[in-house]
Amino acid sequence: MKQAPGIEELENPLLYEKVLSLPYDEIGPFVLRELTRPSRPMVRIWISLAASLFLSVWFWPGFVFPSAGPGILTGLAAGLLLMPLALVPVHEGSHLIPFLLAGARDIRFGANLKQGIIYVTAHRFVAGSRLFSIVALTPFIVITASLIVCILLTPAWWKWVLSMTLFVHSTMCAGDAALLGYMESFGKRKVFTWDDADLKVAYFYASAEAVEEIKPD
């Protein structure tokens, strides 16, 4: 992975344009705006939400399969609340690992309960679109794949509970998808981002010119 430019280089207007300064307390409205804008990351979220919602209805006890298991209220509590809460450390830890492997050291956790978001940020660490995509998608890929395997291998009541958990976790990934989709919206321009965790602001930069692909002769 190529070395990302430094913050000072990103501030050079001849090389890069600062396209967005996003305060953490405005992430919620930003995500809501991006939810309806088609992008590859957001389409993945839409598909996961639609599939998990369908499965949650299909496996509802007594609808298609015989009613069994601990009961409806227990299942709703487990699938919509308890298991998603248990996945929060796994989700945030999955963001952490790519940052560490890329060399980030000042990594911070935080939450904005008013917006219902929990986040991991690498203070003053510049990430390009490739690294950011790995950081953003790792929890979605790892946890979604794990839940799908569990749905395939468990009895009907647990299939229902896990389908609801998949639905809730997919909503938890919407913010990551929105930010990644925004970065991909600049086409062939190189895009970088870094966070000031003290000021609680994320900055995004796009190269002044598009980067042409070099094709072999």
C-alpha positions as CSV (number, residue, x, y, z in Angstrom):
1,M,0.0,0.0,0.0
2,K,1.4,3.4,-1.1
3,Q,2.4,6.0,1.5
4,A,-0.4,8.4,2.1
5,P,0.4,12.1,1.9
6,G,0.9,14.0,5.1
7,I,-1.6,16.5,6.5
8,E,0.6,19.4,5.5
9,E,0.6,18.2,1.9
10,L,-3.1,17.7,1.9
11,E,-3.5,21.4,2.9
12,N,-1.7,22.5,-0.3
13,P,-4.5,23.8,-2.6
14,L,-2.4,23.2,-5.7
15,L,-2.5,19.5,-5.0
16,Y,-5.6,18.8,-3.1
17,E,-9.1,20.2,-2.5
18,K,-10.7,20.0,1.0
19,V,-14.1,18.7,0.0
20,L,-15.7,18.1,3.4
21,S,-15.3,19.0,7.0
22,L,-17.6,16.7,9.0
23,P,-18.1,17.3,12.7
24,Y,-18.9,14.2,14.6
25,D,-22.2,15.7,15.8
26,E,-23.4,16.0,12.2
27,I,-22.6,12.4,11.2
28,G,-26.3,11.4,11.7
29,P,-27.7,13.9,9.2
30,F,-24.9,13.2,6.8
31,V,-25.7,9.4,6.8
32,L,-29.4,10.1,6.4
33,R,-28.7,12.2,3.3
34,E,-26.4,9.5,1.8
35,L,-28.8,6.6,2.5
36,T,-30.8,7.3,-0.6
37,R,-27.9,8.1,-2.9
38,P,-26.9,5.0,-4.9
39,S,-23.4,3.8,-4.3
40,R,-21.7,0.4,-4.2
41,P,-21.3,0.4,-0.4
42,M,-24.9,1.6,0.1
43,V,-26.3,-1.0,-2.3
44,R,-24.7,-3.7,-0.2
45,I,-26.5,-2.3,2.9
46,W,-29.8,-2.2,1.0
47,I,-29.4,-5.8,-0.1
48,S,-28.5,-7.0,3.4
49,L,-31.4,-5.1,5.0
50,A,-33.9,-6.5,2.4
51,A,-32.7,-10.1,2.7
52,S,-32.5,-10.0,6.5
53,L,-36.0,-8.4,6.8
54,F,-37.4,-11.1,4.5
55,L,-35.8,-13.9,6.5
56,S,-37.1,-12.3,9.8
57,V,-40.6,-12.6,8.4
58,W,-40.1,-16.0,6.8
59,F,-38.8,-17.6,10.0
60,W,-41.2,-15.9,12.3
61,P,-42.4,-18.7,14.7
62,G,-45.7,-20.1,13.4
63,F,-45.7,-18.2,10.1
64,V,-44.1,-20.9,7.9
65,F,-42.3,-23.1,10.4
66,P,-43.8,-24.5,13.6
67,S,-43.7,-22.3,16.7
68,A,-40.9,-23.5,18.9
69,G,-38.1,-22.2,21.1
70,P,-38.3,-19.9,24.2
71,G,-41.0,-17.7,22.8
72,I,-41.7,-14.6,20.8
73,L,-40.8,-11.9,23.4
74,T,-37.6,-13.7,24.3
75,G,-36.7,-13.9,20.6
76,L,-37.4,-10.3,19.9
77,A,-35.3,-9.2,22.9
78,A,-32.4,-11.4,21.8
79,G,-32.5,-10.6,18.1
80,L,-33.2,-6.9,18.3
81,L,-31.3,-5.9,21.4
82,L,-29.1,-8.4,23.3
83,M,-27.2,-9.9,20.4
84,P,-26.7,-6.6,18.6
85,L,-25.3,-5.1,21.8
86,A,-23.0,-8.1,22.2
87,L,-21.7,-7.5,18.6
88,V,-20.7,-3.9,19.3
89,P,-17.2,-4.8,20.7
90,V,-16.7,-7.2,17.8
91,H,-17.8,-4.6,15.2
92,E,-15.6,-1.8,16.7
93,G,-12.7,-4.2,17.1
94,S,-12.9,-5.1,13.5
95,H,-12.4,-1.5,12.6
96,L,-9.4,-1.3,15.0
97,I,-7.3,-4.1,13.4
98,P,-6.8,-2.6,9.9
99,F,-5.9,0.7,11.5
100,L,-3.2,-1.0,13.7
101,L,-1.9,-3.0,10.7
102,A,-1.6,0.2,8.7
103,G,0.5,1.8,11.4
104,A,-2.0,4.0,13.3
105,R,-1.2,4.2,17.0
106,D,-3.3,7.0,18.5
107,I,-6.6,5.1,18.1
108,R,-9.6,6.3,20.1
109,F,-13.1,5.0,20.8
110,G,-16.1,7.3,21.3
111,A,-19.9,7.5,21.2
112,N,-22.6,10.0,20.5
113,L,-25.6,8.7,22.2
114,K,-27.8,11.5,20.9
115,Q,-27.2,10.2,17.3
116,G,-26.9,6.6,18.4
117,I,-23.4,6.1,17.0
118,I,-20.3,4.5,18.3
119,Y,-17.0,5.1,16.5
120,V,-13.3,4.2,16.2
121,T,-11.0,6.9,15.0
122,A,-7.3,7.2,14.4
123,H,-6.2,10.7,15.5
124,R,-4.4,12.6,12.8
125,F,-3.8,9.5,10.7
126,V,-4.3,9.9,7.0
127,A,-6.1,7.1,5.2
128,G,-6.6,6.8,1.5
129,S,-9.8,5.3,-0.1
130,R,-8.3,1.8,-0.2
131,L,-7.4,1.7,3.5
132,F,-10.6,3.4,4.4
133,S,-12.6,0.8,2.5
134,I,-10.9,-2.0,4.4
135,V,-11.5,-0.3,7.7
136,A,-15.2,0.4,6.9
137,L,-16.1,-2.9,5.3
138,T,-14.3,-5.4,7.6
139,P,-17.1,-5.5,10.3
140,F,-19.8,-5.8,7.7
141,I,-18.1,-8.6,5.8
142,V,-16.9,-10.6,8.9
143,I,-20.1,-10.3,11.0
144,T,-22.5,-10.7,8.0
145,A,-20.7,-13.8,6.8
146,S,-20.7,-15.3,10.4
147,L,-24.4,-14.6,10.9
148,I,-25.3,-16.2,7.5
149,V,-23.3,-19.3,8.4
150,C,-25.1,-19.5,11.8
151,I,-28.5,-19.0,10.2
152,L,-27.8,-21.9,7.8
153,L,-26.8,-24.2,10.7
154,T,-29.3,-23.5,13.4
155,P,-32.9,-24.5,14.1
156,A,-35.8,-22.4,12.9
157,W,-36.2,-20.3,16.1
158,W,-32.5,-19.3,16.0
159,K,-32.7,-18.6,12.3
160,W,-35.4,-16.1,13.1
161,V,-33.4,-14.5,16.0
162,L,-30.2,-14.3,13.9
163,S,-32.0,-12.8,10.9
164,M,-33.2,-10.0,13.1
165,T,-29.7,-9.6,14.5
166,L,-28.4,-9.4,10.9
167,F,-31.0,-6.7,10.1
168,V,-29.9,-4.6,13.1
169,H,-26.2,-5.0,12.4
170,S,-26.7,-4.0,8.8
171,T,-28.2,-0.7,10.1
172,M,-25.1,-0.3,12.3
173,C,-23.0,-0.4,9.1
174,A,-24.9,2.3,7.3
175,G,-22.6,5.1,8.6
176,D,-19.5,3.3,7.3
177,A,-21.2,2.7,3.9
178,A,-22.3,6.3,3.7
179,L,-18.7,7.6,4.3
180,L,-17.2,5.1,1.9
181,G,-19.8,5.8,-0.8
182,Y,-19.0,9.5,-0.5
183,M,-15.3,8.8,-1.0
184,E,-16.1,6.8,-4.1
185,S,-18.2,9.6,-5.6
186,F,-15.1,11.5,-6.8
187,G,-14.3,9.0,-9.6
188,K,-10.7,9.0,-10.6
189,R,-9.6,11.7,-8.2
190,K,-7.6,10.4,-5.2
191,V,-9.4,10.8,-1.9
192,F,-7.9,10.9,1.6
193,T,-9.4,11.4,5.0
194,W,-8.1,12.1,8.5
195,D,-9.7,12.8,11.9
196,D,-8.9,15.3,14.5
197,A,-10.2,13.3,17.5
198,D,-9.7,16.3,19.8
199,L,-11.9,18.6,17.8
200,K,-14.1,15.7,16.8
201,V,-14.0,16.6,13.1
202,A,-13.3,14.4,10.1
203,Y,-11.7,16.0,7.0
204,F,-11.9,14.7,3.4
205,Y,-9.6,15.8,0.5
206,A,-9.7,15.0,-3.2
207,S,-6.7,15.4,-5.5
208,A,-6.8,18.5,-7.7
209,E,-6.7,16.4,-10.9
210,A,-8.0,13.0,-11.8
211,V,-5.6,10.1,-11.7
212,E,-5.3,8.3,-15.1
213,E,-4.9,4.6,-15.0
214,I,-1.6,3.4,-16.7
215,K,-2.4,0.4,-18.9
216,P,0.4,-2.0,-20.0
217,D,1.3,-2.0,-23.7
